[in-house]
């Protein structure tokens, strides 16, 4: 008997996989779904819902609605996944997620950008955030914005609860908020 046939007939099967395979797969999945990653997704959902509703008391139904329907949440989730992929040094995943984010949602966010919790992309198409810009919690982008630098002399810092109007360009080492 081959080892493959012994595995298939083994009483140690779990849903068609033997326990040895599960032990190999489970750590990689749990590393990707690291507690920090999940924590950021939950925080983003709550803060994004608060920013959208413009009130602090939001319920689970409001949060679920935001997660399911809002492009802003998709942008944040993809960005958090990119951060996790870079931290885990998973080859090409960060690039694939960035291309997906740009092609599907129309927003381009650089690798060194720091996004706060609940950043709200009201109209995500045409938004470019580059360099090592820092974006605070609940910042709102109304579309077709550029945040970055023109001369490599520094990047903007947008503090909490800043609203960036449609078509706004914020370039250079400035702090707003």
Secondary structure, 3 states (H helix, E strand, C coil): CCHHHHHHHCCCEECCEEHHHHHHHHHHHHHHCCHHHHHHHHHHHHHHHHHHHCCCCCCHHHHHHHHHHCHHHHHHHHHHHHHHHHHHCCCCHHHHHHHHHHHHHCEEECCCCEECCCCEECCCCCEEECCCCEECCCCEECCCCEEECCCCCCCCEECCCCEECCCCEEECCCEEC
